[in-house]
Each structure stands twice: as C-alpha cells, then as structure tokens.
Amino acid sequence: MLGMLVLTVCFICSIAFGVANISPQTIIQSFTTYDASSQQHLIIQTARLPRALIAATVGASLAVAGALMQGITRNPLASPSIFGINAGAAFFIVISSAFFGVSGLSAFASLAFVGAAFTATLVYVLGSIGNDGLTPLKITLAGSALTAFFSSLSLGVLLTGGQTFDQVLYWFVGSVAGRDMSIYEAAAPFMLFALIGAFFLARHMNVLALGDDIAVGLGQKTIYIKLIAGILIVLLAGGSVSMAGPIAFIGIIIPHLVRYMVGIDYRWLIPYCAIYGGILLLAADIGSRYIAFPKEVPVGVMTAILGIPFFVYIARQGGRS
Amino acid sequence: MTAIQAKNLTLAYGQKPIFAELDLAIPKGKITVFIGSNGCGKSTLLRSLARLLKPQGGAIMLDGSEIAKLSSKEVARRLAILPQGPIAPEGLTVHQLVKQGRYPYQSWLQQWSHEDEKQVSRALEATHMDEFSARSVDSLSGGQRQRAWIAMTLAQNTQTILLDEPTTYLDMTHQIEILDLLFELNEREQRTIVMVLHDINLACRYAHHIVAVKDGLIHAQGEPESVMNERLIQEVFDLKCQVATDPIFGTPMCIPYGKGRRLSPETRKTPIGAL
C-alpha cells in the first residue's frame, strides 16, 4: 500500500520536475485542455509523460525479470543480462547501424527487442543441451559466454567502424529520456501482459525454487514452467532494453530488497518487485536531472552508481548455493 | 501385494548404461531398503521408480498402472520422493516448505483448501516440527532440517514414500529419530516406504525387505534375516565380515573385519557394558 503511494508520488514528481520549470496548473491543463501551441504543454505531453511511463514500466519489468531469472537459475546474483539480453540487443544495434546505416531510437527499439529475443533463445537452447536439461550452471555459462561473445563483436565493430556512433554510444548507457510515446506504445502491452503472467506463475516458481527433483516429485512439469519463465523474461527485459537501452542493477537490487521486506514467497515477491522497481527507476531518473543540473546524466549511470555498492554488499553476504 | 513394479527396466545416464532389463517388485505396506556400495546404481534405481529419471526401456507400474501414462500430478498424489540432500532457498520457513507438499492437489480453481491446511498441520505434528514452523529452514540443525523435508513429503499424503539416503550426514541420535519416524508411519498407517540406506545394521533393523544392488543387477532380495550373510556382504561390498545377531533387536548385525585395536578378555580392565 505504502509502495503504491510512493510510486504514485514518484510518478507525479517525474512529470512535475525538470529543467524547465512548469507550474502545477499548467501540468493539469496540459491533460485537460491540451494546447499544441504551448511549449510547456508540449514538454509535459511529449517528453515528461512518456518518460515517466517508460521509467515506471521499465523499472517494474526489470525487477520482475530479475526475480524470475534468480528463480530459474537458483543464483541470487543472476540478472536478465545473464540471458545475454543486453549484449544481444546492443550487437544487433551496432551491426545495423554500422552496415545498414540504421539510425534513430524507434528503429533501435525494434532491433533491440529482436536482438534480445534472439540471444535469449540461443542461451536457452545452449543451456538445455544434454540429457539433464536446463540446469542453473549451464544457463549461466551459456549466458556469460554469449554475452562476452556479442559484446566483443559489438566493440570490435564500433572501434574499427571509423564512423561516428554518437547515437549508438548514447543508447549504450541506457536512458529513459528523449523517447516518444510511440516507442512506449509499441512495447508496453507485451510488458504489461508479461507482468500479469509473472504474477500467475508465482505459485509454480515457489515449487521450482526447491530444486528440479523436488519440483518434478511434486508433479510439476518443470520444462514448461522454465519455458514460460524464459518467455516472460524475454518480454520484460527485451521490452525494457528496447525502450531504454541497457539499464543495470535494477534486476538485482530490487528482488533482494523486496526479499528482505516480504520474504521469498513469489506471490508477494512479484508484485512488490514491480512496484519498487518502478519507484527506483523513477527516482533515479528524477535524480539524474539534478545531479549535474542543468545537464542531465543518463539514468543508466545513476542506477549503476546506486547499484554497485549494493552488489558488493550482496556478494559479501555470500551467494549460498 | 505390489506397490511399485519395474518391468524390463533399462536405465542409462547419457550413453552410460546402468541397469538392463531389470525386474523388481516393491511390496505394498512394507519398508523396503536398497543397499549397495557407492555408485552401484541404487539411487538411480530409486529415482527412476519416482519418474525423476526416464527409463530407456521397460516400464514402471505404480499400483498396477503405468507411471509414464499417469499425469505427473496424479503420480505426486500417490507417490512422494525425497531426493538426496535437498537445499531450501534461503529464508524459506518450515511452514512455507511443508505447504509446498500440497502442490499436487492445487489448480487454478482450487488454491488452498481446508484439507490442505489439515494435512500440513498433521505433517508438522508427525515430525514434531510444529514448534519450528515459523523458523527458516537454513537456521535449523541437520536433523531438524531433514525432518522438515520429510514433513513436506508427508503433507503430500501419499501411500508410497521414497527417500534417498534420508539419514546421511546425521549423527546417530538423529538417524534413529528419522528411522523411528518412518517406522511408526509404516506401522500406524501402512504406508509403503522405500529408501536407500548406507548403514547395513540399521537397514536390517528397520526393513521388512532388503534389495542388495551390485553393478546394475539385483544381487539378492528378501527378508534381512534370510538374505544377510557373510557371503552377500563379501560379494556386494567386497568386505570380509561376520554376521552376528543384534543383542537388542535380534536382527542380523554385520561386524566387518579390518584393522583396529583388539582387546582380549584378559587385557580388558572393565568388562564392556559393565558400567
């Protein structure tokens, strides 16, 4: 309940505060009586609203994807990026802009999603080879290997390309700014669908968390549950990377934070992750507007600054496995 | 009466064959114990009986119907398996763990019933885990932890319970505690219990039926009293021993040869057991 309230407050703040100072009345007017000739109305409706929506949705999706990922890999440090999602998205963008001259955030959004889905599928298939099926170790290995592979290819192309890749570099940091509503509208339905799906998967994730043998012994068809979880992760994290580029650490920080708060029952974990993930990214995005005011810092940098100390703390606590 | 029957069972891990065309019958309402040396395949056999390992050939019958043709949840309502050394996620409480045992009874429509609640508290009571139900599993001692997992399998409320080395890594007190619990369960409710044990003497004490496994074959099976002798231990474990009678229970007791201190009655200052 408190979480919902904080989320709402953050959402409103995200719309209200920024480099341009806009009064509350003007903000409300931009919703009720929109005036296309007013620059302030324009800022609210085409810049700040999509930005707030993207931050909330991406934050929620990354946190839930992280929780699912940690569940199926049984590794508390797993995040969606272990599926190779960010590296795959980046690779597709780099290749297309280097060899096919693709540019623009909208084009990048679709490419990122395709790249993310492609790599995740590859990781999934590689991780499932062998008669013991998809094991946490194999999926982590396959993911790390493919991440390293695609990242080095992307860097290689970037360094030898000899062209200017400003746009690509900017995308690489991850940001929720400068996206228009069409990018949001394209991916959001899939992500909302996946968020709801994750909530329904929660009961099965609780059983899977006890280990494969126990889950099969209890009558679970673990292959299907892992497959569904994999698809949801691709929709959530792939959608996120397509909207905002690679944003680090939310997928790790939030599930851990929420586990301290509500325990490890996925039926609580999933909705709380969604709410607090949304809060964190909205807050980080608001912070990114002020930390080097009046210049904006990409939000990907903000989450990394927030995330690294936390990551070290978690690692020191020891990933028991 | 047969609870589980393996017909022509062929098992393999990858390309490595383990059992070929094996036939085995597990008696209903009895305690059956698999014994054998490390790596002889007894765990593999147990896992396959619980459909955790798919056979390359042959069939497993559970109460007369083929296990591969039953739905996995249907099997889970008739047969529970506790694999070796299960690990609970950090922070999971005993109560949350035991509740998962009701998974095979739940569906979209039927989420949590009165019956589920009843079976969970029954399982907690039977294992004397009710006082620990709010504790997290990883904070418990080895014996309590194992009891928590057994409580989860009991909550499944199945006629047949399979356990892979339920007493490994436990001290003697906790070993006896776990085996007593399973023995009572069999006595009181006639549940069929199948387990892998390493301690031959405890196997002889608690089992009605012993299955000795060696190199992918069933070397001998039957009542401990009729199966257990020096030759069997020699052949199955490659160990010289003398089989005596347990002075308390009258069941066979295996005393291995080997090295060690040897006391003769004359050199012994106090007779053993005189204190």
HADDOCK unambig.tbl for C-alpha pairs under 7 A between the chains (distance, minus, plus):
assign (segid A and resid 131 and name CA) (segid B and resid 14 and name CA) 6.27 0.50 0.50
assign (segid A and resid 207 and name CA) (segid B and resid 100 and name CA) 6.39 0.50 0.50
assign (segid A and resid 209 and name CA) (segid B and resid 89 and name CA) 6.57 0.50 0.50
assign (segid A and resid 210 and name CA) (segid B and resid 87 and name CA) 6.80 0.50 0.50
assign (segid A and resid 210 and name CA) (segid B and resid 88 and name CA) 5.63 0.50 0.50
assign (segid A and resid 210 and name CA) (segid B and resid 89 and name CA) 6.55 0.50 0.50
assign (segid A and resid 213 and name CA) (segid B and resid 52 and name CA) 6.59 0.50 0.50
assign (segid A and resid 213 and name CA) (segid B and resid 83 and name CA) 6.77 0.50 0.50
assign (segid A and resid 216 and name CA) (segid B and resid 52 and name CA) 6.71 0.50 0.50
assign (segid A and resid 217 and name CA) (segid B and resid 76 and name CA) 6.24 0.50 0.50
assign (segid A and resid 217 and name CA) (segid B and resid 80 and name CA) 6.35 0.50 0.50
assign (segid A and resid 217 and name CA) (segid B and resid 81 and name CA) 5.75 0.50 0.50
assign (segid A and resid 218 and name CA) (segid B and resid 73 and name CA) 6.85 0.50 0.50
assign (segid A and resid 218 and name CA) (segid B and resid 76 and name CA) 5.26 0.50 0.50
assign (segid A and resid 218 and name CA) (segid B and resid 101 and name CA) 6.83 0.50 0.50
assign (segid A and resid 218 and name CA) (segid B and resid 103 and name CA) 6.38 0.50 0.50
assign (segid A and resid 218 and name CA) (segid B and resid 104 and name CA) 5.88 0.50 0.50
assign (segid A and resid 219 and name CA) (segid B and resid 72 and name CA) 4.51 0.50 0.50
assign (segid A and resid 219 and name CA) (segid B and resid 73 and name CA) 4.11 0.50 0.50
assign (segid A and resid 219 and name CA) (segid B and resid 75 and name CA) 6.93 0.50 0.50
assign (segid A and resid 219 and name CA) (segid B and resid 76 and name CA) 5.13 0.50 0.50
assign (segid A and resid 219 and name CA) (segid B and resid 104 and name CA) 5.83 0.50 0.50
assign (segid A and resid 220 and name CA) (segid B and resid 72 and name CA) 6.81 0.50 0.50
assign (segid A and resid 220 and name CA) (segid B and resid 73 and name CA) 6.90 0.50 0.50
assign (segid A and resid 263 and name CA) (segid B and resid 91 and name CA) 6.81 0.50 0.50
assign (segid A and resid 264 and name CA) (segid B and resid 91 and name CA) 6.68 0.50 0.50
assign (segid A and resid 264 and name CA) (segid B and resid 92 and name CA) 6.52 0.50 0.50
